Amino acid sequence: MNKNQFSLVLSASAISIALMTSGCSSQEEQKAEKPAKVAEVAEVEKVAVEANPLLKTWNTPFGAPPFAEIKTEHFMPAFKKAMAKHLAEVDAIVKSDSVPTFENTIEQLELSGSDLSRVARVFFNLTSTESNDEMQALQREISPMIARHTNAIQMNEALFAKVKTVFENLEKSNLNAEQIRLVKRLHNDAVRAGADLTGEDREKFAKINERISSLTTAFGQNMLNDSRNFKLVLEKTDLDGMSKSMIEAAAASAKEQGLEGKYLITLQRSSVEPFLQFSTRRDLREKAFKGWAMRGDNDNEFDNKAIVEEIVKLRAERAKLLGYKHHSDYVLSNTMASSPEAAMELLMKMWKPAVAQAEKEKAWIKEIMKEEGAKHELAAWDWRHYAEKVRKARFDLDQGEIAQYFELNNMIEAKFYVANKLFGLTFEERKDIPVYNPVVRVWEVKDAANNSIGLFFGDYYARSTKRSGAWMSSFRSQQKLAGDVKPLIINNMNLNKPAEGEATLMSYSDAVTLFHEFGHALHGLLSNVTYPTLAGTSVSRDWVEFPAQFYEHYIEQSSMLKKFARHYKTNEPMPDELIQRIKNAGTFNQGFATVEYTASALVDMAYHSMTEVDKIDVREFENKILSEYGKPDEIIMRHRSTHFSHIFAGGYSSAYYAYMWSEILDADGFNAFVEANDIFDKSTAKRLYDYVFSTGDTLNYGEAYVGFRGREPSTDALLEGRGFKASKTNTDKQAKGTSDVKTL
């Protein structure tokens, strides 16, 4: 999940600290004009506001965006108007003669920029899901505009002086714990955003931010466009090994692209990964794999290598301006890990046993290849294919057989069931809420007292206008400062849309991802804080993944599989013996999965731990770093640099390790329910709500975990869950867990 891919834009208060210009010149110019002219301009502006749906009051259920009314041409004037209004709001704070207080400075900053946040949330959600050439061109124009707007506020000395005054007088204040937390965060965010810089350093910092904004936008668009460029078109004679559902999905994709009678494999993970697993055509697997691995690295107009190099250089320069050794030092100083050394210690703790396990898995694969008389060496495009054969041989487990029991609607019901059992939530599907695409579904979420707490949007299908992956974001976050503001939360996935009338079948790892993203969604929906900056998922990277990864554990439980994993045709529950086979194979291929994930995290840390950045040859850099760590040749990075959107188009730079850090918390945390002998134990669930899901960023993360768990976390459960430490009850079959690929 991209926790908040546009977090700076989406938080009104973040913009408030980050966007600090007074707008004095425009006000002075207006004063110099004749009254009649001012009135005329005001009338024109009034008409423009009334005509632009982004700037009007949204008279829709829950104030949801009126998507049918919103056109691409509405965004630029809406952004300009919202930015101008925001600047005026900030200017009023700056020009106030009153002594800076929490009420007249911090709370006013929290309230400012709400229109800009609203417009930005709609825009950036749509650029991720309904992108086209026009939207991409607009995004390239708007992103640096926002960066300039942000920099202007970040560099407003008068505003920072007021925030600093409130911060320095905290001990004398009568603020509550949440208010103190907010002041400290806003002051810290401001300092980290360059507010203490002076002279040329301030100007350089602002220029770097603006340039990075443009580069990350270009990176994401290049990745999307290069992925679209790839088309593996199949004939009927090319389908050997593919299941009926895979063939139907490939036919539907081809039909959508105007290739009637053909079959299309795309670079969406839900399309290409099953093909690599099941296709018996090695030549076609090689084409698909290389297309997937080389996204953004094809020396064409969508190549990202130069962008990677420039982003890394600029981040290193920016960190030094702020007094840090390098970008990784800058990023991790503000996380649970607290230092690059702590993050690397965790990664290396997992790397060595993962490589050892991967070597065992490779030996098993080579045994199968020898039995089949394979004449070729094992290559990266072979691993998934032969791993499936090993799984079948060693555990009598066929992914095609499993998929028949994972139908989308049943899995949606399952994730809602868990939320009901843990937190008393109910979900009522609404057909009257505006949506941006007909496939999007919406549910009203109610608490145990039948009070509405927000809306949940589900956008589950892949399409050419949508970026790859799975993520949670929001059209509005929860807060109480501006009233009882209810969150509008959305989950995105990229499942293959089946042929008309057919069931949407999922792999087991897709079902785990569904639960993962819904864990993020609940983190946003259950938020119960006053101030928007501290709401929901606006937390450290290595804490934000904890609720999501914790939620994954529920689909692994036998009782859940028995209740919701039902055959898509007969509705029969998954047989006990199949559940047992799944459990027996629970940690199969975890060497491979951990190596490909950790390889990406190690390269991320390597890029961002450089103090001096000269020339970077991306391919050579990846190979050098990973060869030094002894990565097996047959496994590549889960995300190669040129399509590593987490770190070059999202918010996970020098923080991709966070998924594994959070996995310590989720593995240990779920054991609290295991120890209570009830996976829905009410007292444990209440602590989970009180200290994790409802608190946003109002508590120290370590203290919050101890409040929930009663002690600090242990890494034992993490090692056992990945099969790198012998289970006390089953040394061979590793009974805990059922996921073959951890969702990262």
Secondary structure, DSSP 8 states (H G I E B T S, - for coil): --TTTTHHHH-HHHHHHH-----HHHHHHHHHS-HHHHHHHHHHHHHHHHH-TTTS---SGGG---GGG--GGGHHHHHHHHHHHHHHHHHHHHH--S---IIIIIHHHHHTTHHHHHHHHHHHHHHHHS--HHHHHHHHHHHHHHHHHHHHHHT-HHHHHHHHHHHHTGGG----HHHHHHHHHHHHHHHHTTTT--HHHHHHHHHHHHHHHHHHHHHHHHHHHHHHH--EEE-GGG-TT--HHHHHHHHHHHHHTT-TT-EEE-SSHHHHHHHHHH---HHHHHHHHHHHHTTT-SSSTT--HHHHHHHHHHHHHHHHHTT-SSHHHHHHTTSSS-SHHHHHHHHHHHHHHHHHHHHHHHHHHHHHHHHHT--S---TTTHHHHHHHHHHHHH---HHHHHTT-BHHHHHHHHHHHHHHHH--EEEEESSS--SSTT-EEEEEE-TTS-EEEEEEEEEE--TTS-SS-EEEEEE--BSTTSSB--EEEEEEEE---STT---B--HHHHHHHHHHHHHHHHHHT---SSGGGSTT-S-HHHHHHHHHHHHGGGGSHHHHHHH-B-TTT--B--HHHHHHHHHTTTTTHHHHHHHHHHHHHHHHHHHT-SS-----HHHHHHHHHHHTT--TT---SS-GGG-HHHHTSS-TT-TTHHHHHHHHHHHHHHHHHHTT-TT-HHHHHHHIIIIIS-TTSS-HHHHHHHHHSS---SHHHHHHTTSS--SS-TTT--S---SS---
